[in-house]
Amino acid sequence: MTQTSCGNPNALEDRQAMGLGKTYSDRIDPRGLNRQCRSLTSVDPTALAQLAEDIAVDAGTRLAAGYLLALHGDPRIDVDSPVMLDVPAGRVKLGLPPARVDSVAAAWRHVGVERDWIAKEAPQYTADIGAFRIARYPVTNSEYRTFLLDTHVRWLPSSWQFGIHPVHLANHPVWTVPPQAADAYASWLSRRTGRRFRLPTEAEWEYAASGGDGREYPWGDHLATHVANTVETGPLNTTPVGIHPAGRSPFGADDMGGNVEEYVSDDYHPYPGGKTVSDDLLADGRRYRVARGGSFTRYADLSRCRRRHGWYAKPVYAMGFRLAEGPA
């Protein structure tokens, strides 16, 4: 059972920031997962992929199907042809009305959220966003492995122990890499395929997550259990992409709330009419790349569509990325 965190999580030990006690307890019963995996061993990868994303299938079976897909070779993952979703042009309201800052901060104070972190979401503003495409899934470990082999760059994910690709997690999102690696991946894939891949802008990301209707989370206005991989109900590890279909965004994108945080192309700056917020991430005048979407290590406040975040130098920050395509 996850315990309530208290205080600024950046000042706490990682387990304490995640609301965990000092003694060990299971989040997932390994025997139950073993049974589910054994029951699916004769299922072919195409059928496993369907099970993994079937909202009518129980969460344990979806997780088991996803784990088996990593070893079989996941047919949903194609480094040269990632599944992309069309997002139409629109004039949308983004950000948070200033009058809501205090209430949102108060709602998450029990997990250490500070008012400044929510103040970065204000004020609400109107953005004209051109049509673009957003990746259905964040970039996975297997895709990032191909990038490393092809380019010989040295941006090894710190989540890969000793820098070795975790083959059993091939269809999990890659983490933690610096934003420069995410930019380089998009440029590499563009050259490799002749397409125009990039990271989404911050405004595009929020529009793709919310559908432009101002909803609180990708799945709707209310916090729900077992719709996203956050510290409240997740297994305290990354999960195979796409196994939380009830948490899908209005445009059909998976894992935009939870699993790993996702870099966008923008460094932090205040919204039009807003003021710079000098929080932990902006200490000593440093610039930082904005990340969105929450992660398996953090509470669901980070899975809110409006929440603005970034990489702080702690292992509990699980930073990944998702591709966009088309003119910015």
KOLLO-956457 format. One record per residue (C-alpha): residue in one letter; x, y, z. Coordinates in pm, 1 decimal, padded with zeros to 6 digits. Example, Ala and Ser with C-alpha at 12.3 -4.5 7.8 and 13.67 -1.06 7.14 Angstrom:
BEGIN
@res: A, east: 01230.0, north: -00450.0, up: 00780.0
@res: S, east: 01367.0, north: -00106.0, up: 00714.0
***
This chain:
BEGIN
@res: M, east: 00000.0, north: 00000.0, up: 00000.0
@res: T, east: 00139.3, north: 00340.0, up: -00097.5
@res: Q, east: 00177.1, north: 00574.6, up: 00195.7
@res: T, east: 00118.9, north: 00946.2, up: 00179.8
@res: S, east: 00423.0, north: 01158.3, up: 00107.5
@res: C, east: 00482.6, north: 01483.0, up: 00293.6
@res: G, east: 00706.3, north: 01775.3, up: 00216.3
@res: N, east: 00883.8, north: 01873.3, up: -00102.1
@res: P, east: 00971.6, north: 01542.3, up: -00275.9
@res: N, east: 01298.7, north: 01692.5, up: -00401.2
@res: A, east: 01415.3, north: 01714.7, up: -00039.9
@res: L, east: 01322.6, north: 01353.8, up: 00041.8
@res: E, east: 01485.3, north: 01018.7, up: -00025.4
@res: D, east: 01338.4, north: 00857.8, up: -00336.6
@res: R, east: 01136.1, north: 00587.9, up: -00158.7
@res: Q, east: 01004.1, north: 00847.7, up: 00082.7
@res: A, east: 00908.8, north: 01077.1, up: -00207.7
@res: M, east: 00715.7, north: 00785.8, up: -00360.2
@res: G, east: 00525.6, north: 00732.8, up: -00035.5
@res: L, east: 00689.1, north: 00397.7, up: 00037.6
@res: G, east: 00779.6, north: 00264.4, up: 00378.9
@res: K, east: 01122.3, north: 00151.8, up: 00493.8
@res: T, east: 01029.5, north: -00216.5, up: 00478.9
@res: Y, east: 00954.7, north: -00411.8, up: 00162.0
@res: S, east: 00606.0, north: -00498.0, up: 00039.5
@res: D, east: 00480.6, north: -00629.9, up: -00296.5
@res: R, east: 00274.5, north: -00410.1, up: -00525.1
@res: I, east: 00208.4, north: -00701.8, up: -00764.0
@res: D, east: 00173.9, north: -01064.7, up: -00654.7
@res: P, east: 00447.1, north: -01238.7, up: -00860.3
@res: R, east: 00268.7, north: -01573.1, up: -00836.6
@res: G, east: -00043.9, north: -01427.0, up: -00992.2
@res: L, east: 00158.2, north: -01267.6, up: -01271.7
@res: N, east: 00339.0, north: -01599.0, up: -01326.6
@res: R, east: 00007.1, north: -01779.5, up: -01364.8
@res: Q, east: -00119.9, north: -01520.8, up: -01611.4
@res: C, east: 00198.6, north: -01542.6, up: -01818.3
@res: R, east: 00180.7, north: -01922.8, up: -01828.0
@res: S, east: -00181.0, north: -01907.9, up: -01944.5
@res: L, east: -00075.4, north: -01690.5, up: -02240.5
@res: T, east: 00239.4, north: -01874.3, up: -02353.2
@res: S, east: 00069.0, north: -02031.2, up: -02656.0
@res: V, east: -00091.2, north: -01705.2, up: -02773.1
@res: D, east: 00068.5, north: -01556.6, up: -03085.4
@res: P, east: 00212.9, north: -01200.9, up: -03075.0
@res: T, east: -00067.3, north: -01044.3, up: -03279.2
@res: A, east: -00329.2, north: -01176.8, up: -03039.0
@res: L, east: -00115.8, north: -01077.4, up: -02740.5
@res: A, east: -00099.7, north: -00720.8, up: -02874.2
@res: Q, east: -00478.0, north: -00715.0, up: -02897.9
@res: L, east: -00513.0, north: -00845.8, up: -02541.7
@res: A, east: -00265.5, north: -00589.7, up: -02409.1
@res: E, east: -00481.0, north: -00301.5, up: -02531.8
@res: D, east: -00830.6, north: -00446.0, up: -02479.5
@res: I, east: -01019.9, north: -00232.7, up: -02227.8
@res: A, east: -01250.1, north: -00528.2, up: -02155.2
@res: V, east: -00954.2, north: -00741.8, up: -02039.0
@res: D, east: -00841.2, north: -00724.9, up: -01675.4
@res: A, east: -00529.8, north: -00524.3, up: -01589.8
@res: G, east: -00326.6, north: -00829.3, up: -01484.4
@res: T, east: -00380.1, north: -01004.4, up: -01815.7
@res: R, east: -00292.5, north: -00687.8, up: -02009.5
@res: L, east: 00030.3, north: -00656.0, up: -01811.6
@res: A, east: 00122.4, north: -01021.5, up: -01865.8
@res: A, east: 00051.2, north: -00992.7, up: -02238.1
@res: G, east: 00271.6, north: -00684.8, up: -02256.1
@res: Y, east: 00560.8, north: -00856.2, up: -02078.5
@res: L, east: 00541.4, north: -01157.5, up: -02310.8
@res: L, east: 00534.0, north: -00927.5, up: -02614.1
@res: A, east: 00869.9, north: -00783.5, up: -02511.9
@res: L, east: 01025.5, north: -01128.3, up: -02547.2
@res: H, east: 00829.1, north: -01238.2, up: -02853.8
@res: G, east: 00894.3, north: -00913.2, up: -03041.5
@res: D, east: 00612.9, north: -00660.5, up: -03015.5
@res: P, east: 00437.2, north: -00615.5, up: -03353.7
@res: R, east: 00313.0, north: -00272.3, up: -03243.1
@res: I, east: 00668.5, north: -00133.6, up: -03234.3
@res: D, east: 00842.2, north: -00047.2, up: -03562.2
@res: V, east: 01133.9, north: 00190.9, up: -03530.3
@res: D, east: 01103.8, north: 00311.7, up: -03892.0
@res: S, east: 00725.7, north: 00346.3, up: -03887.1
@res: P, east: 00600.1, north: 00450.3, up: -03543.6
@res: V, east: 00222.9, north: 00464.9, up: -03509.9
@res: M, east: 00126.0, north: 00830.3, up: -03557.7
@res: L, east: -00210.0, north: 00996.0, up: -03488.6
@res: D, east: -00358.3, north: 01295.7, up: -03665.8
@res: V, east: -00425.5, north: 01604.6, up: -03453.2
@res: P, east: -00627.8, north: 01868.9, up: -03641.5
@res: A, east: -00550.7, north: 02238.7, up: -03644.4
@res: G, east: -00736.0, north: 02432.0, up: -03377.5
@res: R, east: -00763.0, north: 02741.0, up: -03163.6
@res: V, east: -00751.1, north: 02609.9, up: -02808.3
@res: K, east: -00729.5, north: 02739.4, up: -02454.3
@res: L, east: -00431.0, north: 02603.5, up: -02265.5
@res: G, east: -00297.2, north: 02656.6, up: -01916.7
@res: L, east: -00478.7, north: 02722.5, up: -01589.4
@res: P, east: -00694.5, north: 03019.5, up: -01490.4
@res: P, east: -00513.3, north: 03204.0, up: -01207.6
@res: A, east: -00819.2, north: 03171.4, up: -00984.3
@res: R, east: -00769.6, north: 02793.7, up: -00976.4
@res: V, east: -00402.6, north: 02787.9, up: -00871.9
@res: D, east: -00468.8, north: 02778.8, up: -00496.9
@res: S, east: -00735.1, north: 02508.2, up: -00514.3
@res: V, east: -00525.7, north: 02280.6, up: -00735.3
@res: A, east: -00221.1, north: 02326.3, up: -00512.4
@res: A, east: -00429.6, north: 02252.5, up: -00203.7
@res: A, east: -00570.9, north: 01936.1, up: -00360.5
@res: W, east: -00218.8, north: 01792.8, up: -00398.2
@res: R, east: -00050.7, north: 01936.3, up: -00090.0
@res: H, east: -00066.5, north: 01594.9, up: 00080.2
@res: V, east: 00195.9, north: 01462.6, up: -00165.4
@res: G, east: 00426.8, north: 01760.8, up: -00128.9
@res: V, east: 00311.5, north: 01975.9, up: -00420.6
@res: E, east: 00405.7, north: 02340.3, up: -00372.9
@res: R, east: 00204.3, north: 02637.0, up: -00497.0
@res: D, east: 00485.1, north: 02761.6, up: -00723.3
@res: W, east: 00472.3, north: 02440.0, up: -00923.9
@res: I, east: 00105.4, north: 02496.8, up: -01004.7
@res: A, east: 00152.2, north: 02871.0, up: -01058.6
@res: K, east: 00365.7, north: 02785.1, up: -01363.2
@res: E, east: 00046.7, north: 02660.3, up: -01532.2
@res: A, east: -00111.8, north: 03007.1, up: -01522.5
@res: P, east: -00242.8, north: 03212.6, up: -01681.0
@res: Q, east: -00473.1, north: 03043.7, up: -01927.3
@res: Y, east: -00403.1, north: 03154.9, up: -02283.1
@res: T, east: -00528.5, north: 03093.6, up: -02635.4
@res: A, east: -00305.8, north: 02918.4, up: -02890.2
@res: D, east: -00353.5, north: 02866.4, up: -03261.8
@res: I, east: -00203.7, north: 02524.9, up: -03334.8
@res: G, east: -00153.4, north: 02390.1, up: -03684.5
@res: A, east: -00230.6, north: 02032.5, up: -03781.4
@res: F, east: 00038.3, north: 01782.6, up: -03681.1
@res: R, east: 00078.6, north: 01419.3, up: -03587.1
@res: I, east: 00158.3, north: 01275.9, up: -03244.4
@res: A, east: 00305.1, north: 00933.5, up: -03173.1
@res: R, east: 00062.6, north: 00690.0, up: -03016.7
@res: Y, east: 00333.3, north: 00559.9, up: -02782.3
@res: P, east: 00642.7, north: 00707.2, up: -02619.6
@res: V, east: 00972.7, north: 00590.5, up: -02770.1
@res: T, east: 01060.3, north: 00245.8, up: -02636.2
@res: N, east: 01381.6, north: 00080.4, up: -02523.3
@res: S, east: 01404.4, north: -00130.8, up: -02839.0
@res: E, east: 01369.8, north: 00174.8, up: -03063.5
@res: Y, east: 01630.4, north: 00365.3, up: -02866.0
@res: R, east: 01865.0, north: 00064.3, up: -02891.7
@res: T, east: 01848.7, north: 00088.0, up: -03271.8
@res: F, east: 01936.1, north: 00458.7, up: -03246.8
@res: L, east: 02240.7, north: 00383.6, up: -03030.5
@res: L, east: 02364.4, north: 00107.0, up: -03258.0
@res: D, east: 02320.3, north: 00322.6, up: -03567.4
@res: T, east: 02476.4, north: 00643.8, up: -03435.9
@res: H, east: 02724.3, north: 00531.1, up: -03165.3
@res: V, east: 02630.4, north: 00829.3, up: -02949.4
@res: R, east: 02700.1, north: 00796.7, up: -02578.7
@res: W, east: 02364.3, north: 00895.7, up: -02435.1
@res: L, east: 02301.7, north: 00567.1, up: -02255.4
@res: P, east: 01982.9, north: 00562.1, up: -02047.6
@res: S, east: 02063.4, north: 00561.9, up: -01678.0
@res: S, east: 01777.1, north: 00314.1, up: -01636.7
@res: W, east: 01978.8, north: 00053.7, up: -01833.4
@res: Q, east: 02198.2, north: -00107.7, up: -01569.9
@res: F, east: 02561.4, north: -00085.8, up: -01687.1
@res: G, east: 02429.1, north: 00059.3, up: -02013.7
@res: I, east: 02296.4, north: -00279.0, up: -02131.6
@res: H, east: 01966.2, north: -00294.7, up: -02320.8
@res: P, east: 01699.4, north: -00463.3, up: -02102.1
@res: V, east: 01558.5, north: -00704.5, up: -02360.5
@res: H, east: 01276.2, north: -00809.3, up: -02127.2
@res: L, east: 01164.6, north: -00443.0, up: -02122.7
@res: A, east: 01200.3, north: -00385.2, up: -02496.4
@res: N, east: 00845.5, north: -00247.4, up: -02534.7
@res: H, east: 00863.8, north: -00024.1, up: -02226.0
@res: P, east: 00936.1, north: 00347.8, up: -02269.7
@res: V, east: 01300.8, north: 00442.0, up: -02255.0
@res: W, east: 01417.1, north: 00648.2, up: -01954.1
@res: T, east: 01621.8, north: 00842.5, up: -01832.1
@res: V, east: 01793.7, north: 01027.8, up: -02116.3
@res: P, east: 01881.7, north: 01397.0, up: -02152.2
@res: P, east: 01669.5, north: 01622.3, up: -02375.0
@res: Q, east: 01957.1, north: 01648.3, up: -02623.3
@res: A, east: 01929.3, north: 01273.7, up: -02680.6
@res: A, east: 01557.2, north: 01304.6, up: -02750.3
@res: D, east: 01624.2, north: 01581.3, up: -03004.0
@res: A, east: 01899.1, north: 01375.0, up: -03164.4
@res: Y, east: 01674.3, north: 01069.7, up: -03188.3
@res: A, east: 01409.1, north: 01268.2, up: -03376.7
@res: S, east: 01671.0, north: 01410.6, up: -03616.4
@res: W, east: 01822.9, north: 01065.8, up: -03672.1
@res: L, east: 01486.3, north: 00906.1, up: -03748.4
@res: S, east: 01402.7, north: 01190.4, up: -03986.7
@res: R, east: 01722.9, north: 01128.0, up: -04180.9
@res: R, east: 01670.1, north: 00752.2, up: -04172.9
@res: T, east: 01311.6, north: 00763.9, up: -04302.4
@res: G, east: 01293.7, north: 01087.8, up: -04502.5
@res: R, east: 01010.0, north: 01207.9, up: -04278.4
@res: R, east: 00984.9, north: 01513.4, up: -04051.8
@res: F, east: 01000.2, north: 01382.5, up: -03696.4
@res: R, east: 01061.6, north: 01611.1, up: -03399.1
@res: L, east: 00951.2, north: 01656.4, up: -03041.0
@res: P, east: 00611.3, north: 01819.6, up: -02990.4
@res: T, east: 00599.9, north: 02177.1, up: -02870.5
@res: E, east: 00464.8, north: 02224.3, up: -02521.3
@res: A, east: 00137.9, north: 02363.1, up: -02659.6
@res: E, east: 00103.3, north: 02071.0, up: -02900.8
@res: W, east: 00163.5, north: 01820.8, up: -02622.5
@res: E, east: -00107.4, north: 01970.5, up: -02400.0
@res: Y, east: -00351.5, north: 01987.9, up: -02692.0
@res: A, east: -00281.1, north: 01623.5, up: -02785.8
@res: A, east: -00326.2, north: 01512.4, up: -02423.4
@res: S, east: -00643.6, north: 01707.8, up: -02351.1
@res: G, east: -00814.4, north: 01723.6, up: -02688.9
@res: G, east: -00836.0, north: 02099.6, up: -02636.0
@res: D, east: -01144.2, north: 02077.5, up: -02414.2
@res: G, east: -00972.8, north: 02180.1, up: -02089.7
@res: R, east: -01000.7, north: 01840.7, up: -01923.0
@res: E, east: -00788.7, north: 01772.7, up: -01618.3
@res: Y, east: -00639.6, north: 01439.6, up: -01728.9
@res: P, east: -00607.9, north: 01268.1, up: -02067.6
@res: W, east: -00897.4, north: 01038.8, up: -01972.2
@res: G, east: -01129.8, north: 01304.7, up: -01829.5
@res: D, east: -01181.7, north: 01546.6, up: -01543.4
@res: H, east: -01158.3, north: 01308.2, up: -01249.4
@res: L, east: -00875.2, north: 01107.1, up: -01100.9
@res: A, east: -00933.1, north: 00737.3, up: -01158.9
@res: T, east: -00749.2, north: 00424.5, up: -01050.7
@res: H, east: -00579.0, north: 00178.5, up: -01284.4
@res: V, east: -00601.6, north: 00405.0, up: -01590.6
@res: A, east: -00239.0, north: 00519.4, up: -01579.6
@res: N, east: 00094.8, north: 00398.7, up: -01444.8
@res: T, east: 00148.2, north: 00637.1, up: -01154.5
@res: V, east: 00275.6, north: 00565.5, up: -00805.3
@res: E, east: -00080.4, north: 00536.4, up: -00667.6
@res: T, east: -00174.5, north: 00212.6, up: -00844.7
@res: G, east: 00110.3, north: 00119.2, up: -01077.8
@res: P, east: 00366.5, north: -00157.2, up: -01026.3
@res: L, east: 00642.1, north: 00093.6, up: -00935.4
@res: N, east: 00819.9, north: 00023.0, up: -01260.8
@res: T, east: 00764.3, north: 00110.4, up: -01623.9
@res: T, east: 00498.3, north: -00092.2, up: -01802.2
@res: P, east: 00469.3, north: -00199.7, up: -02166.9
@res: V, east: 00331.6, north: 00085.1, up: -02374.9
@res: G, east: -00040.0, north: 00093.4, up: -02443.5
@res: I, east: -00166.0, north: -00137.0, up: -02167.6
@res: H, east: -00381.7, north: 00133.6, up: -02001.2
@res: P, east: -00648.2, north: 00186.0, up: -02269.9
@res: A, east: -00888.1, north: 00359.2, up: -02028.2
@res: G, east: -00627.7, north: 00634.0, up: -01988.7
@res: R, east: -00597.6, north: 00706.4, up: -02360.1
@res: S, east: -00616.6, north: 01070.2, up: -02473.8
@res: P, east: -00905.5, north: 01199.5, up: -02690.1
@res: F, east: -00690.7, north: 01162.5, up: -03004.0
@res: G, east: -00599.0, north: 00804.3, up: -02913.7
@res: A, east: -00250.7, north: 00853.5, up: -02766.8
@res: D, east: -00143.2, north: 00610.3, up: -02493.7
@res: D, east: 00055.3, north: 00680.0, up: -02177.1
@res: M, east: 00024.8, north: 01059.7, up: -02186.0
@res: G, east: -00058.8, north: 01044.8, up: -01816.3
@res: G, east: 00196.5, north: 00825.4, up: -01637.7
@res: N, east: 00462.5, north: 00563.8, up: -01721.6
@res: V, east: 00744.1, north: 00813.2, up: -01797.7
@res: E, east: 00761.6, north: 01189.6, up: -01824.3
@res: E, east: 00801.9, north: 01322.9, up: -02177.3
@res: Y, east: 01024.9, north: 01602.9, up: -02296.8
@res: V, east: 00879.3, north: 01862.6, up: -02529.7
@res: S, east: 01082.1, north: 02088.8, up: -02758.7
@res: D, east: 01050.4, north: 02400.8, up: -02540.3
@res: D, east: 01260.8, north: 02522.3, up: -02254.0
@res: Y, east: 01060.9, north: 02663.8, up: -01964.5
@res: H, east: 00928.4, north: 03016.5, up: -02005.6
@res: P, east: 00623.9, north: 03185.5, up: -01852.3
@res: Y, east: 00301.0, north: 03179.6, up: -02049.4
@res: P, east: 00185.1, north: 03504.5, up: -02215.3
@res: G, east: 00102.1, north: 03749.8, up: -01939.0
@res: G, east: 00257.6, north: 03527.2, up: -01673.0
@res: K, east: 00559.6, north: 03563.4, up: -01447.2
@res: T, east: 00872.6, north: 03349.7, up: -01427.2
@res: V, east: 00851.5, north: 03100.9, up: -01141.4
@res: S, east: 01193.4, north: 03034.9, up: -00987.1
@res: D, east: 01140.4, north: 02692.4, up: -00831.6
@res: D, east: 01384.7, north: 02402.4, up: -00775.1
@res: L, east: 01419.5, north: 02344.0, up: -01149.0
@res: L, east: 01521.6, north: 02702.8, up: -01222.7
@res: A, east: 01770.3, north: 02730.6, up: -00936.4
@res: D, east: 02086.3, north: 02932.5, up: -01002.0
@res: G, east: 01939.2, north: 03073.1, up: -01322.2
@res: R, east: 01961.6, north: 02743.4, up: -01511.7
@res: R, east: 01742.9, north: 02682.0, up: -01814.6
@res: Y, east: 01556.3, north: 02355.4, up: -01830.7
@res: R, east: 01355.9, north: 02161.7, up: -02083.9
@res: V, east: 00988.2, north: 02119.5, up: -02000.8
@res: A, east: 00857.8, north: 01766.7, up: -01949.4
@res: R, east: 00495.8, north: 01657.8, up: -01934.1
@res: G, east: 00282.2, north: 01362.7, up: -01842.0
@res: G, east: 00387.4, north: 01213.6, up: -01508.6
@res: S, east: 00557.9, north: 00881.2, up: -01444.3
@res: F, east: 00553.7, north: 00553.1, up: -01254.3
@res: T, east: 00763.1, north: 00712.0, up: -00978.6
@res: R, east: 00537.3, north: 01010.0, up: -00915.2
@res: Y, east: 00187.6, north: 01088.2, up: -00795.4
@res: A, east: -00094.3, north: 01160.0, up: -01038.0
@res: D, east: -00063.3, north: 01537.8, up: -00998.5
@res: L, east: 00203.9, north: 01511.5, up: -01270.1
@res: S, east: -00038.0, north: 01328.7, up: -01500.8
@res: R, east: -00261.5, north: 01635.7, up: -01520.1
@res: C, east: -00269.7, north: 01772.4, up: -01875.9
@res: R, east: -00162.4, north: 02122.8, up: -01765.6
@res: R, east: 00120.6, north: 02019.5, up: -01531.2
@res: R, east: 00462.2, north: 02159.1, up: -01629.5
@res: H, east: 00771.8, north: 01982.9, up: -01504.6
@res: G, east: 01134.3, north: 01909.3, up: -01590.1
@res: W, east: 01437.6, north: 01698.5, up: -01502.2
@res: Y, east: 01574.5, north: 01738.7, up: -01152.6
@res: A, east: 01896.6, north: 01552.9, up: -01068.0
@res: K, east: 01740.2, north: 01261.9, up: -00879.3
@res: P, east: 01682.3, north: 00898.6, up: -00985.9
@res: V, east: 01311.8, north: 00934.7, up: -00911.1
@res: Y, east: 01276.6, north: 01156.7, up: -01219.8
@res: A, east: 01191.0, north: 00917.0, up: -01504.7
@res: M, east: 01237.6, north: 01115.3, up: -01825.0
@res: G, east: 01140.3, north: 00983.4, up: -02169.1
@res: F, east: 00996.1, north: 01132.1, up: -02486.0
@res: R, east: 00739.5, north: 01099.7, up: -02763.7
@res: L, east: 00764.7, north: 01201.3, up: -03126.0
@res: A, east: 00562.1, north: 01447.6, up: -03328.7
@res: E, east: 00559.2, north: 01486.1, up: -03704.9
@res: G, east: 00486.2, north: 01769.4, up: -03941.1
@res: P, east: 00541.4, north: 02145.7, up: -03943.7
@res: A, east: 00582.7, north: 02312.6, up: -03605.0
***
